[in-house]
Amino acid sequence: MELHAGTFDPNDFVWKGLTLTANAAKHICELSEKQGVLGLRLGVKQTGCAGFGYVLDTVSEPAADDLIYEEAGAKLYVSPQAMPFIDGTEVDYVREGLNQVFKFHNPKAQNECGCGESFGVQAE
């Protein structure tokens, strides 16, 4: 019997999705209005000591295959290619000392670097 590896197509999966806390939704709405954009895009890139880092960008025009998660008028856009790394993530916006930052509660993150800027995932 001969085995062949198939091509991975993220569009073939059913995702749990992403959630936004009330604070994150409020901040995304404020940013969107202030900058005249539709919302934010959450993605990942290879970086840091743990493997991957979160990337947030503004969205003026969504990509045709974007997945859109909306809460209280706030829109979070995600490419299907990023979903295997962030599916199930809760996005929050919190105050840490004098700073206010987005925090990502990602159930797929198996480890994080000490500074919290990057994360690693384990293959399923």
C-alpha positions as CSV (number, residue, x, y, z in Angstrom):
1,M,0.0,0.0,0.0
2,E,1.4,3.3,-1.0
3,L,0.7,6.4,1.1
4,H,0.6,9.9,-0.3
5,A,0.7,13.2,1.6
6,G,-2.2,15.4,0.7
7,T,-2.1,19.1,0.3
8,F,-3.1,21.1,3.3
9,D,-6.0,23.5,2.6
10,P,-7.0,25.6,5.6
11,N,-10.4,26.2,3.9
12,D,-11.3,22.6,4.4
13,F,-11.4,22.9,8.2
14,V,-14.2,23.9,10.5
15,W,-12.7,26.4,12.9
16,K,-13.8,27.1,16.5
17,G,-13.2,30.7,15.8
18,L,-11.9,33.7,17.7
19,T,-13.6,35.7,20.4
20,L,-13.2,39.3,21.5
21,T,-13.7,40.6,25.0
22,A,-15.7,43.7,25.6
23,N,-12.5,45.7,26.1
24,A,-10.9,44.4,22.9
25,A,-14.1,45.1,20.9
26,K,-14.3,48.7,22.3
27,H,-10.7,49.4,21.5
28,I,-10.9,47.9,18.0
29,C,-14.0,50.1,17.3
30,E,-12.1,53.2,18.6
31,L,-9.1,52.4,16.4
32,S,-11.2,51.7,13.4
33,E,-13.1,55.0,13.7
34,K,-10.0,57.0,14.4
35,Q,-8.0,55.6,11.5
36,G,-10.9,55.2,9.1
37,V,-10.5,51.5,8.6
38,L,-12.8,48.5,8.7
39,G,-11.1,46.7,11.6
40,L,-7.9,44.8,12.5
41,R,-6.3,41.7,11.0
42,L,-4.8,39.2,13.4
43,G,-2.0,37.0,11.9
44,V,1.1,35.2,12.9
45,K,4.7,35.3,11.7
46,Q,7.7,33.2,12.6
47,T,9.7,35.2,15.1
48,G,11.1,35.2,18.6
49,C,12.5,32.5,20.7
50,A,9.4,30.4,20.9
51,G,8.5,30.2,17.2
52,F,5.6,32.5,16.4
53,G,4.5,36.0,17.1
54,Y,1.1,37.7,16.8
55,V,0.7,40.5,14.2
56,L,-2.0,43.1,14.2
57,D,-2.6,45.3,11.2
58,T,-5.4,47.7,10.1
59,V,-7.7,46.5,7.4
60,S,-8.9,49.0,4.7
61,E,-10.0,46.3,2.3
62,P,-10.4,42.6,3.3
63,A,-9.0,39.7,1.3
64,A,-11.5,37.5,-0.5
65,D,-10.8,34.5,1.7
66,D,-10.6,36.4,5.1
67,L,-12.6,35.0,8.0
68,I,-14.3,37.7,9.9
69,Y,-15.1,37.7,13.6
70,E,-17.3,40.4,14.9
71,E,-18.3,41.5,18.4
72,A,-20.2,44.7,19.3
73,G,-19.4,46.3,15.9
74,A,-15.6,45.5,16.1
75,K,-14.3,43.4,13.2
76,L,-11.3,41.1,13.4
77,Y,-10.1,39.7,10.1
78,V,-8.0,36.5,9.9
79,S,-6.6,34.6,6.9
80,P,-7.4,30.9,6.8
81,Q,-3.6,30.2,6.8
82,A,-3.2,31.7,10.3
83,M,-6.1,29.7,11.8
84,P,-4.2,26.5,12.6
85,F,-2.1,28.5,15.0
86,I,-4.7,30.7,16.6
87,D,-8.0,28.9,16.4
88,G,-9.9,29.3,19.7
89,T,-8.0,32.4,20.8
90,E,-9.6,35.0,22.9
91,V,-8.4,38.5,22.2
92,D,-8.4,40.9,25.2
93,Y,-7.3,44.5,25.7
94,V,-5.8,45.1,29.2
95,R,-3.9,47.6,31.2
96,E,-0.5,46.4,32.5
97,G,1.0,49.1,34.6
98,L,1.2,52.2,32.5
99,N,0.7,50.3,29.2
100,Q,-2.4,49.1,27.5
101,V,-1.9,46.1,25.2
102,F,-3.8,43.4,23.4
103,K,-3.5,40.0,25.1
104,F,-4.0,36.7,23.3
105,H,-5.4,33.7,25.3
106,N,-4.5,31.0,22.8
107,P,-5.4,27.4,23.7
108,K,-3.0,26.2,21.0
109,A,0.1,27.9,22.5
110,Q,2.1,25.1,24.2
111,N,4.9,27.4,25.3
112,E,5.7,31.1,25.4
113,C,8.9,32.9,25.7
114,G,9.8,34.7,28.9
115,C,9.0,38.1,27.5
116,G,5.5,36.9,26.2
117,E,6.2,38.1,22.7
118,S,6.2,34.7,21.0
119,F,4.7,31.3,21.3
120,G,5.1,27.8,20.1
121,V,2.4,25.3,19.0
122,Q,2.4,21.5,19.0
123,A,1.3,19.7,15.9
124,E,-2.0,17.9,16.4
